[in-house]
Amino acid sequence: KESKDNKQEHYKLLCFHMAPTRTQCSNIMETPPPPTFEIKVALFGNVTSDKTALLNALLRVKFGEVSMALNNASVNEFVVSSPNQWELVTEDEPPEHMSILKAVGGNNQEVITKRFEVETEERLFEMRKDTQLVLVDIPSINQADTKKKYMDYAENHWSTFDCIVVVMYVGVKEQVSLLQFVKDNLDSKKDLPVVVLFKKVGDPEHNEKVKLARKEVEKIFGVTDRQENLDVILDTYDMLQNGGDLQVTHFGEDKCKPSWAKISPVFIPETGFDDGNFDTLLKVLSFLIGGKDNQKRIIEERIQLMLSSISYEPGFVKQLETFHKSLASLSSDVDVRPAFWQLCTALEQSYFDCPESANSTEVFARIANECSEYRRFATEQAWETEATRVVAAARSSCCRFFASMNWHFGFVFDIKQMYNKLKEVSPEAIDPGTKKALNDAFHRLVADLWRQTLVDVILSDTLKFLSALVDEIVEYDKLSKEAGLDFVRSYIEDTFRFFLRHHLQTLCQKASGGLLYYSYMDPNIPQNSFASLTPIDWIRVFRSILLLRYDQRFCQEFGNEIVWMEYMIDQANSAAVPDVTGNARLKPVAHNQRQIFMKPTQKGNQLSPSNGFNLSQTVLEIPPSFSDPNHFAHIAWRYCEFMEGRPV
């Protein structure tokens, strides 16, 4: 259909058919959002401990093989939900039991985490509507070829666990190391509730081993009132159940008995295998990690732990904002604001602890970015005090960075970068104190750079530093106009004028000494130094600078220096020769510069001076243009250009 009207009608039909009906819209609105939190129970156990049997009992279906050999090559996470907890609409149905079983099996040398969504007919215990139970099946860690990688995985993810269940076979002494591994991580990483289960505790022949094993558990974990604690847990659970807040789930189906009947909690006496033993385990788990208030506390503690572990890498305010949203959904009193100030302080201190290893501009830019994000976040949350405080903090941080800067080529550019980043945080951050700190930093740094020009050995270095100094002055003049620093205008002009005057006077002083002692030139004196210049070189230097006498302001402000340079040109027409006593004295020869040398012979551009020493007519190459930084008149030319159009 080529007509415009037909095309529009066609699109309308498409939109009409794609739009949901009123009933569909109602269903969408009534469907709750996906769970945002997880309660993770990590299952540990060595080979033959029947950890898989426990997993099957909890899931009430065969999701893992019960085998004497290692069959799990990955860490498997089972996300458990029940029909009465969520009515989620998903495109893919949960995996069938056999497909999950096939996915769990196999072998691999790398730790791979596989995640499965499992829907049970009844929930194991009460769960918050915004929380899911996740069973984390850690593969057996007593295999020589896989022990280290699974132990490393458990250590690295320990902070994500909320409860630990250890399944043991009472007759194996090596399982003590597994208990010690759990205890070490409880002490060093995160303290968690631990449930220890023993296999085959009902066999009379294992009674003595069970007693020894339980003593070992009590010794490692420092538990002396184990049975009393269990009784308190069960009594509390029964009290909650009678109040109607919790439900007890019984697993009496035949398909579950072969799996869970082999497992009995360590706290339960040898009373045989029945539904009561497994039900007691569920009561213990419910007491530890079940219930709305309990899970709220667990989630809060996890978020607090994560808050304490956030680093000051770029984007940490975004992480804090995410945590705040999570805490808000919990109606929690945990505050993320102190974490921001700790991270911001740590980021700034990281630079001052080792300023040589970081760029001050980059570090402050990171601080300013985080302050900008935090100010936005605080404004959205109506934290007026925080929004004002972060502006003041950014301002103070900027002033500290100004005060700590060291001179380097382009330091005004860095000052400008920090000034602009501070302005991005808030225009209110630019106050008189900030402007004063900025100006003080320029004063100090330009003085440090000026000191480098006083190193008068190498001409090229002196000219390089002088040119860089002029660049900083010109750039700072632009910055002062942008920042509204009207009070520094006269200071900038005076500074430029002072440096140029000092430069011209220094040249005259160097020329005076060079013209007096040039006949005693040491062949070891480095070329391209003040001491290596010949009288002709000095004449060329001063003549090139005096070309700027066309500028009226230059003549008015540097009249004394102009007279001095003309005098030094006259002195260059005299040669320094030793008298009969060997003392140096000035001996006027002629005003013609070519008459300062006697010319009995001529070899190239080498002439024979009156004192008998061979001396080149000139060693200095002067660039043809004032704009070349290596030109001796470059600084004076830049001054004339800078002052052009400015009020006298």
PyMOL commands that set and color helices and strands:
alter all, ss='L'
color gray80, all
select helices_A, chain A and resi 4-18+22-30+51-59+97-104+147-156+158-160+175-188+204-221+226-242+257-260+275-289+292-309+316-329+337-353+355-357+360-380+384-404+411-425+427-429+432-453+459-483+486-520+530-532+535-550+552-557+559-571+593-596+634-643
alter helices_A, ss='H'
color red, helices_A
select strands_A, chain A and resi 37-45+75-81+113-119+131-137+163-169+194-199+263-265+574-578+584-588+597-603+606-609+615-616
alter strands_A, ss='S'
color yellow, strands_A
deselect
rebuild
show_as cartoon
